[in-house]
Amino acid sequence: MLHNILLKANEWNSISKQGKYLNVVLAAGDISARITLLNNSTFETKLVSGMAFPIPDGFQSVAFLSETSQQTKIWLGDLPLTYTPNELITVGSKSMQSTQKELVYGELTTLLPARVGRGKATLQADKDFYLGGTGSSVGSAIKISAGTLFEFSTQGAVFGYSIDQNDTPHYFNNVDLPLSELPVKTVLSEVSHLVYNPVSTRMIYQRQGYLYHANKDDFSGETLITNPLNGSMISSQDIIIEEDGFTLFGFDDVRLTKVKFLFDDYSYVATEIANTPANAGAYNIDIKGNEFVLAASNMKLWRGSLDGGNYAEISLVTYPAIATANHIRFLANGDLIAFQQSTGDYAITSDDGVNWSQHQLLSYSGMAPKQASLDPVTGFLYMPSAGTFDLVVSKDNGVSWSNVSIPAEIGGVINVEAIAGRLYIASNNYFAFGNDGDWTVYYLDDNNATNPKPHIVNDGTTYVYNGGTINYLYAFGGVRGTAGGMKVNVLEEIS
């Protein structure tokens, strides 16, 4: 039968039981067994978790010894144990298990769960990170330097966090609405910047340049959120969503301003991050860590810190072909890519405009950079072609491009969002979710759509705004997921 045997450190625990078979079902590390046979002779052996030890002559008692206190499970009987637990990867020996985990900035994440039978563990990362055990906090963890092979032994849980502000988590939605069901649709005009408020369970959104909150189910009870950006929010921008609120960008008079809103009561803190005379407008703003780049409405490009420092114009003099660039964004490697939407020209700089490399999508006419999306996890840049409705992708920071295979029935791509290898495509009257070659396609309406756009919202719902004869907002249910952060290689020795 199966015995639950408590072993105290360095103390023999004897069990009077006759039998011919001994199986160690669960134990941490090596344990010693002192076996007394039916003829009263005695011998000792080492055992590990998963080891089956037959004794044909039979035994009358067994004593066990462990160097550490632990709870074990051991089979003693006349018949062999035929059950082998799933977690026993290699029976009768230690086995190695390799995984890769992700740590995010300033937030403790589980690297190793508590696990009986774990021996030594080794961690390694290319960047500095902090490590702690159960009960640790951001302030009490210890620093592990980049490249260090950190070895330790524990069966307890281990936690870590990144100290790099760029290692923020990225959230995606796995759309799971059955094709047999129609998405919920609401008549709502010019809606964008959707954020779910987990405190009030209401939806926040921009409509016609103003910020509102309303009932999540049908957008009834629309209420204006008073703030200095109303009427002057940047139409193409990142939304920074945190546990207690969210941040948007726009212009307070002529000053580029970030506004942090709290979910509790929609109170806000406005911070001027640049004073830009005659530039009270922008085509787009892009955020990377604590930095931003801006394509202003006077066709100038700017870069600065979200704290309001180091604000400066990015020169285009060395590349006059896009001297009127109207879109700029960070690439995955930190370089900047600037587009002239009307010509299809674009250029890349790694030194804030001192030098530019010239590029052009000769095979794809009418690029739509305002509808482009950079996957923050893979680093791939996706862009629809306004001329051909193709979808193209650059996997090498804008140097080369290739076609993405899209479902034939959607007819073409108007807007795309990309997160963690998942693509959300909006076309005239269709919405597609998936990746290159594997798609689920939903029909919207024959609605003479104009500029349909997907929105991945922080409650697991993906919305598609489909302006046309009637302006509809479609809701597709799904499951929220998380990706991103710094990579930590983990090697465990499991008994």
C-alpha positions as CSV (number, residue, x, y, z in Angstrom):
1,M,0.0,0.0,0.0
2,L,1.0,3.7,-0.4
3,H,2.5,5.2,2.8
4,N,2.8,8.9,3.6
5,I,6.0,9.0,5.6
6,L,7.3,12.1,7.3
7,L,11.1,12.1,7.4
8,K,12.8,14.5,9.9
9,A,16.3,15.6,8.9
10,N,19.0,13.0,9.7
11,E,16.6,10.8,11.7
12,W,15.8,7.2,10.7
13,N,12.0,6.4,10.4
14,S,11.3,2.7,10.6
15,I,8.2,1.0,9.0
16,S,7.2,-2.5,10.0
17,K,5.7,-3.9,6.9
18,Q,6.3,-7.2,5.0
19,G,6.5,-7.2,1.2
20,K,8.5,-7.8,-1.9
21,Y,8.3,-4.4,-3.7
22,L,9.4,-0.9,-2.8
23,N,8.6,2.2,-4.9
24,V,9.6,5.8,-4.1
25,V,6.6,7.7,-5.5
26,L,7.6,11.2,-4.2
27,A,10.7,12.4,-2.5
28,A,13.1,15.3,-2.7
29,G,16.7,14.4,-3.6
30,D,18.4,11.2,-2.4
31,I,17.0,9.2,0.5
32,S,18.6,6.2,2.3
33,A,16.8,2.9,2.9
34,R,17.8,0.3,5.5
35,I,16.0,-2.9,4.5
36,T,15.6,-5.9,6.9
37,L,15.0,-9.1,5.0
38,L,12.8,-12.0,6.3
39,N,16.0,-13.9,7.4
40,N,16.9,-10.8,9.6
41,S,19.8,-9.8,7.4
42,T,20.1,-6.0,6.7
43,F,21.4,-3.9,3.9
44,E,21.3,-0.2,2.9
45,T,20.8,1.5,-0.5
46,K,20.2,5.0,-1.9
47,L,16.8,5.7,-3.5
48,V,15.4,8.6,-5.5
49,S,11.9,9.7,-6.5
50,G,10.5,7.4,-9.2
51,M,12.8,4.4,-8.4
52,A,11.2,0.9,-8.2
53,F,13.2,-1.5,-6.1
54,P,12.1,-5.2,-6.1
55,I,13.2,-7.5,-3.3
56,P,12.4,-11.1,-4.4
57,D,13.4,-12.7,-1.0
58,G,10.9,-10.4,0.8
59,F,11.4,-7.8,3.7
60,Q,9.9,-7.5,7.1
61,S,10.7,-3.8,7.8
62,V,12.3,-0.7,6.1
63,A,13.8,2.4,7.7
64,F,14.3,5.6,5.7
65,L,16.7,8.6,6.2
66,S,16.8,12.0,4.6
67,E,19.3,14.9,5.0
68,T,16.4,17.3,4.9
69,S,12.9,17.2,6.6
70,Q,10.3,16.3,4.0
71,Q,7.0,14.5,3.4
72,T,7.4,11.4,1.2
73,K,5.1,8.9,-0.5
74,I,6.4,5.3,-0.7
75,W,4.8,2.1,-1.9
76,L,5.4,-1.0,0.2
77,G,3.7,-4.3,-0.7
78,D,3.6,-7.8,-2.1
79,L,2.6,-6.6,-5.5
80,P,4.5,-4.0,-7.7
81,L,3.2,-0.5,-8.2
82,T,2.1,0.0,-11.8
83,Y,1.1,3.7,-11.5
84,T,3.8,6.2,-12.6
85,P,3.1,9.9,-11.9
86,N,3.1,12.2,-14.9
87,E,5.7,14.5,-13.3
88,L,8.3,11.7,-13.2
89,I,10.1,12.5,-16.4
90,T,13.0,10.0,-16.0
91,V,12.4,7.1,-13.6
92,G,15.2,6.3,-11.2
93,S,17.4,9.3,-12.0
94,K,17.5,13.1,-12.0
95,S,16.3,14.8,-15.1
96,M,16.8,18.3,-16.5
97,Q,14.0,20.6,-17.5
98,S,14.6,23.8,-19.5
99,T,12.2,26.7,-19.9
100,Q,12.2,30.4,-20.7
101,K,10.2,32.8,-18.5
102,E,9.5,36.6,-18.9
103,L,9.9,39.3,-16.3
104,V,8.3,42.7,-16.5
105,Y,9.3,46.1,-15.1
106,G,8.7,46.7,-11.4
107,E,6.3,43.8,-10.9
108,L,7.1,40.5,-9.2
109,T,6.5,37.5,-11.6
110,T,6.8,33.8,-10.8
111,L,10.0,32.3,-12.3
112,L,9.7,29.0,-10.5
113,P,6.6,27.6,-8.7
114,A,7.0,25.6,-5.5
115,R,7.9,22.1,-6.5
116,V,8.7,19.0,-4.4
117,G,11.6,17.1,-6.0
118,R,13.4,20.1,-7.4
119,G,17.1,19.9,-6.8
120,K,19.4,22.6,-8.3
121,A,18.1,25.4,-10.4
122,T,20.1,27.7,-12.7
123,L,19.0,31.1,-14.0
124,Q,20.6,33.3,-16.7
125,A,19.5,36.5,-18.5
126,D,21.1,39.0,-20.9
127,K,20.0,41.9,-18.6
128,D,20.2,42.7,-14.9
129,F,17.2,41.5,-12.9
130,Y,16.1,41.1,-9.3
131,L,15.3,37.8,-7.6
132,G,13.4,36.9,-4.4
133,G,11.5,34.1,-2.6
134,T,8.1,33.8,-1.0
135,G,7.2,37.0,0.8
136,S,9.8,39.1,-1.1
137,S,8.9,42.5,-2.5
138,V,10.3,44.8,-5.1
139,G,12.4,46.4,-2.3
140,S,13.8,43.3,-0.8
141,A,14.9,41.2,-3.8
142,I,18.5,40.7,-4.7
143,K,20.2,41.9,-7.9
144,I,21.4,39.3,-10.5
145,S,23.8,40.8,-13.0
146,A,23.5,40.3,-16.8
147,G,25.1,37.1,-18.1
148,T,25.5,35.6,-14.6
149,L,24.8,31.9,-14.3
150,F,23.0,32.0,-10.9
151,E,22.7,28.5,-9.3
152,F,20.8,27.6,-6.2
153,S,18.8,24.8,-4.6
154,T,15.2,25.2,-3.4
155,Q,11.8,23.5,-3.6
156,G,10.1,26.8,-2.9
157,A,8.6,29.4,-5.2
158,V,11.0,32.0,-6.8
159,F,10.0,35.4,-8.1
160,G,11.8,38.1,-10.1
161,Y,11.3,41.5,-11.8
162,S,13.0,43.6,-14.5
163,I,14.5,47.0,-13.8
164,D,14.2,48.1,-17.5
165,Q,11.2,50.4,-18.1
166,N,11.0,49.0,-21.7
167,D,10.0,45.6,-20.2
168,T,6.3,46.4,-19.8
169,P,3.7,43.7,-20.3
170,H,1.8,43.7,-23.6
171,Y,-1.8,42.5,-23.6
172,F,-3.6,40.7,-26.4
173,N,-7.1,39.3,-26.9
174,N,-7.7,35.8,-28.3
175,V,-11.0,36.3,-30.1
176,D,-13.3,33.3,-29.4
177,L,-16.7,34.4,-30.7
178,P,-18.2,31.4,-32.5
179,L,-18.7,31.9,-36.2
180,S,-22.4,30.9,-35.7
181,E,-22.9,34.0,-33.5
182,L,-23.2,37.6,-34.6
183,P,-21.1,40.3,-32.8
184,V,-23.0,42.8,-30.7
185,K,-23.1,46.1,-32.6
186,T,-23.9,49.6,-31.4
187,V,-24.7,52.7,-33.5
188,L,-21.9,55.1,-32.5
189,S,-20.0,57.7,-34.6
190,E,-16.3,58.3,-34.9
191,V,-15.2,56.3,-31.8
192,S,-11.6,55.5,-30.9
193,H,-9.2,55.2,-27.9
194,L,-11.3,52.6,-26.1
195,V,-10.3,51.7,-22.5
196,Y,-12.3,49.5,-20.1
197,N,-12.6,50.8,-16.6
198,P,-12.4,47.8,-14.2
199,V,-13.5,49.9,-11.2
200,S,-16.8,51.2,-12.6
201,T,-17.1,48.5,-15.3
202,R,-17.8,51.2,-17.9
203,M,-16.2,51.9,-21.2
204,I,-14.1,55.0,-21.9
205,Y,-13.6,56.2,-25.4
206,Q,-12.9,59.2,-27.6
207,R,-15.7,60.4,-29.9
208,Q,-15.3,63.3,-32.2
209,G,-12.3,64.6,-30.3
210,Y,-13.9,64.4,-26.8
211,L,-13.5,61.8,-24.0
212,Y,-16.6,60.0,-22.6
213,H,-17.5,57.1,-20.5
214,A,-20.6,55.0,-21.0
215,N,-22.3,51.7,-20.1
216,K,-20.1,48.9,-21.5
217,D,-23.0,46.8,-22.9
218,D,-24.8,49.3,-25.1
219,F,-22.9,52.6,-24.6
220,S,-25.9,54.2,-23.0
221,G,-25.5,56.9,-20.4
222,E,-22.7,58.7,-22.2
223,T,-21.0,61.1,-19.9
224,L,-18.3,63.7,-20.8
225,I,-15.0,63.4,-19.0
226,T,-13.7,66.9,-18.5
227,N,-10.0,67.4,-19.3
228,P,-7.7,69.8,-21.0
229,L,-7.3,67.6,-24.1
230,N,-10.9,67.6,-25.2
231,G,-11.0,68.8,-28.8
232,S,-7.2,68.4,-29.3
233,M,-6.3,64.8,-28.6
234,I,-3.9,63.2,-31.1
235,S,-5.9,60.8,-33.3
236,S,-3.1,58.3,-33.8
237,Q,-1.4,57.4,-30.5
238,D,-0.5,54.8,-27.9
239,I,-2.7,54.5,-24.8
240,I,-0.7,53.7,-21.6
241,I,-3.0,51.5,-19.4
242,E,-1.9,50.9,-15.8
243,E,-3.6,49.3,-12.8
244,D,-5.1,52.5,-11.5
245,G,-5.7,54.4,-14.7
246,F,-4.6,55.4,-18.2
247,T,-2.7,58.1,-20.0
248,L,-3.5,60.0,-23.2
249,F,-1.7,62.7,-25.2
250,G,-2.8,65.9,-26.9
251,F,-2.5,69.6,-26.9
252,D,-3.4,72.1,-24.1
253,D,-3.3,75.3,-26.1
254,V,0.0,74.9,-28.0
255,R,1.7,72.7,-25.3
256,L,2.1,69.0,-25.9
257,T,0.6,67.4,-22.8
258,K,0.2,64.0,-21.2
259,V,-2.8,63.4,-19.0
260,K,-3.0,60.5,-16.5
261,F,-6.7,59.7,-15.6
262,L,-7.6,57.7,-12.5
263,F,-10.2,54.9,-12.9
264,D,-11.7,55.7,-9.5
265,D,-13.2,59.1,-10.3
266,Y,-11.7,60.2,-13.6
267,S,-9.7,62.8,-11.9
268,Y,-6.5,63.6,-13.8
269,V,-3.0,65.0,-13.6
270,A,-1.8,67.0,-16.7
271,T,1.9,67.3,-17.4
272,E,3.4,69.5,-20.1
273,I,6.0,67.5,-21.9
274,A,6.8,70.1,-24.7
275,N,6.0,73.7,-25.5
276,T,5.5,73.7,-29.3
277,P,4.5,77.1,-30.6
278,A,2.5,76.9,-33.9
279,N,2.5,73.1,-33.6
280,A,-0.8,72.6,-31.7
281,G,-1.6,69.5,-33.6
282,A,-0.1,66.2,-34.7
283,Y,-0.5,63.3,-37.1
284,N,0.8,60.8,-34.7
285,I,2.7,60.2,-31.5
286,D,4.6,57.0,-30.7
287,I,5.9,55.9,-27.2
288,K,8.8,53.7,-26.3
289,G,9.7,53.4,-22.6
290,N,9.9,57.0,-21.3
291,E,10.5,58.6,-24.7
292,F,8.1,59.8,-27.4
293,V,8.4,60.8,-31.1
294,L,5.9,63.1,-32.7
295,A,4.9,64.0,-36.3
296,A,3.5,67.5,-35.9
297,S,0.8,69.0,-38.1
298,N,3.4,71.5,-39.6
299,M,5.2,68.4,-41.0
300,K,8.1,68.6,-38.5
301,L,9.4,65.7,-36.4
302,W,10.2,65.9,-32.7
303,R,11.6,63.7,-30.0
304,G,11.6,64.1,-26.2
305,S,11.1,62.6,-22.8
306,L,7.7,62.0,-21.2
307,D,9.1,63.8,-18.2
308,G,9.4,66.9,-20.3
309,G,13.2,66.9,-20.9
310,N,15.5,66.7,-24.0
311,Y,12.8,67.9,-26.4
312,A,14.3,68.6,-29.8
313,E,13.4,68.7,-33.5
314,I,14.6,65.7,-35.6
315,S,16.2,67.1,-38.7
316,L,15.2,65.9,-42.2
317,V,17.6,68.1,-44.1
318,T,19.9,65.3,-45.0
319,Y,16.9,63.5,-46.7
320,P,14.8,66.1,-48.5
321,A,12.7,63.5,-50.3
322,I,10.6,63.3,-47.1
323,A,11.1,66.8,-45.9
324,T,7.4,66.9,-45.2
325,A,7.1,63.6,-43.3
326,N,3.8,63.1,-41.7
327,H,4.3,59.9,-39.7
328,I,7.1,58.7,-37.5
329,R,7.5,55.8,-35.1
330,F,10.1,53.8,-33.2
331,L,11.4,50.5,-34.7
332,A,12.0,47.5,-32.5
333,N,15.8,48.2,-32.4
334,G,15.3,51.8,-31.3
335,D,15.8,53.4,-34.7
336,L,13.3,55.9,-36.1
337,I,11.3,55.4,-39.3
338,A,9.7,58.4,-41.0
339,F,7.1,58.3,-43.8
340,Q,5.9,60.6,-46.5
341,Q,2.5,59.1,-47.0
342,S,1.7,60.7,-50.4
343,T,4.8,59.4,-52.2
344,G,5.6,56.1,-50.4
345,D,9.1,57.2,-49.6
346,Y,10.4,56.5,-46.1
347,A,13.7,56.8,-44.3
348,I,15.4,55.4,-41.2
349,T,17.8,57.1,-38.8
350,S,19.7,55.7,-35.8
351,D,21.1,59.1,-34.8
352,D,18.1,61.4,-34.5
353,G,18.2,62.7,-38.0
354,V,21.9,63.3,-38.4
355,N,22.0,60.5,-41.0
356,W,19.2,58.9,-42.9
357,S,19.0,55.8,-45.0
358,Q,16.7,56.0,-48.0
359,H,14.1,53.4,-48.8
360,Q,11.0,53.0,-50.9
361,L,8.4,50.2,-51.3
362,L,8.7,49.9,-55.0
363,S,6.5,46.8,-55.2
364,Y,3.7,48.2,-53.0
365,S,2.0,51.5,-54.0
366,G,0.2,53.9,-51.7
367,M,1.6,52.9,-48.3
368,A,-0.7,53.7,-45.4
369,P,1.7,54.3,-42.5
370,K,-1.0,55.8,-40.3
371,Q,-2.7,52.4,-40.4
372,A,0.6,50.5,-39.7
373,S,1.2,48.5,-36.5
374,L,4.5,47.5,-34.8
375,D,4.2,44.2,-32.9
376,P,5.8,45.1,-29.5
377,V,6.6,41.5,-28.8
378,T,8.0,40.2,-32.2
379,G,9.3,43.6,-33.4
380,F,7.6,43.0,-36.8
381,L,6.2,46.1,-38.6
382,Y,2.9,45.5,-40.5
383,M,1.5,48.0,-43.0
384,P,-1.5,47.9,-45.4
385,S,-1.1,49.3,-48.9
386,A,-3.8,51.9,-49.6
387,G,-3.3,51.3,-53.4
388,T,-3.5,47.5,-53.6
389,F,-5.0,46.6,-50.2
390,D,-2.2,44.1,-49.6
391,L,-0.7,43.6,-46.2
392,V,3.1,43.7,-46.0
393,V,5.5,43.0,-43.1
394,S,9.1,44.0,-42.3
395,K,10.9,41.6,-40.0
396,D,14.2,43.4,-40.2
397,N,13.4,46.9,-38.9
398,G,12.2,48.4,-42.2
399,V,15.0,47.2,-44.5
400,S,12.9,44.7,-46.5
401,W,9.3,43.8,-46.9
402,S,7.3,40.7,-47.8
403,N,3.6,39.9,-48.4
404,V,1.4,38.5,-45.6
405,S,-1.1,35.8,-46.8
406,I,-4.6,37.2,-46.0
407,P,-8.0,35.5,-46.4
408,A,-9.2,36.0,-49.9
409,E,-12.8,36.7,-48.8
410,I,-12.0,39.9,-46.9
411,G,-11.0,41.6,-50.2
412,G,-8.1,43.8,-48.8
413,V,-6.7,45.3,-45.6
414,I,-7.7,48.8,-44.4
415,N,-6.3,48.7,-40.9
416,V,-4.2,46.2,-38.9
417,E,-3.2,45.8,-35.2
418,A,-0.4,43.3,-34.3
419,I,0.4,42.0,-30.8
420,A,2.4,38.9,-29.8
421,G,2.2,37.4,-33.3
422,R,-1.6,37.9,-33.5
423,L,-3.1,40.0,-36.2
424,Y,-6.4,41.9,-36.1
425,I,-7.4,43.0,-39.6
426,A,-10.3,45.3,-40.6
427,S,-11.5,45.5,-44.2
428,N,-14.6,46.8,-45.8
429,N,-17.4,44.7,-44.1
430,Y,-15.0,42.0,-42.7
431,F,-12.9,41.4,-39.6
432,A,-10.2,38.7,-39.5
433,F,-8.3,37.4,-36.5
434,G,-5.2,35.1,-36.7
435,N,-1.8,35.1,-38.2
436,D,-0.1,34.5,-41.5
437,G,-2.1,31.6,-43.1
438,D,-4.4,30.8,-40.1
439,W,-7.5,33.0,-39.9
440,T,-11.0,33.3,-38.5
441,V,-13.1,35.7,-40.6
442,Y,-16.2,37.4,-39.5
443,Y,-18.7,39.2,-41.7
444,L,-19.8,42.6,-40.5
445,D,-22.4,44.3,-42.7
446,D,-22.8,45.5,-46.3
447,N,-22.5,49.0,-45.0
448,N,-20.4,51.0,-47.5
449,A,-17.7,51.0,-44.8
450,T,-15.0,53.7,-44.6
451,N,-11.8,53.3,-42.7
452,P,-12.8,50.3,-40.4
453,K,-10.4,49.9,-37.5
454,P,-9.9,47.2,-34.8
455,H,-9.4,48.1,-31.1
456,I,-7.9,45.6,-28.7
457,V,-9.5,46.6,-25.3
458,N,-8.2,45.6,-21.8
459,D,-11.2,43.5,-20.8
460,G,-10.7,40.8,-23.5
461,T,-13.1,42.4,-26.0
462,T,-11.9,43.3,-29.5
463,Y,-14.0,46.1,-31.1
464,V,-14.2,47.0,-34.7
465,Y,-15.3,50.5,-35.7
466,N,-16.9,50.4,-39.1
467,G,-17.9,53.8,-40.3
468,G,-20.2,53.9,-43.3
469,T,-23.8,54.5,-44.2
470,I,-24.4,53.9,-40.6
471,N,-21.6,54.1,-38.0
472,Y,-21.3,50.8,-36.1
473,L,-19.1,49.6,-33.3
474,Y,-18.9,45.8,-33.3
475,A,-17.9,43.8,-30.1
476,F,-16.1,40.5,-30.4
477,G,-15.7,38.5,-27.1
478,G,-12.4,36.9,-26.2
479,V,-9.8,36.0,-23.6
480,R,-7.2,38.4,-22.3
481,G,-3.5,37.3,-22.5
482,T,-0.1,38.8,-21.6
483,A,3.2,38.7,-23.4
484,G,6.4,40.6,-23.5
485,G,9.1,41.4,-20.9
486,M,12.8,40.3,-20.6
487,K,13.7,36.7,-21.2
488,V,15.2,34.6,-18.4
489,N,16.5,31.1,-19.2
490,V,15.7,28.5,-16.5
491,L,17.3,25.1,-16.0
492,E,15.9,22.8,-13.3
493,E,17.1,19.5,-11.9
494,I,14.1,17.4,-11.1
495,S,14.2,14.1,-9.1
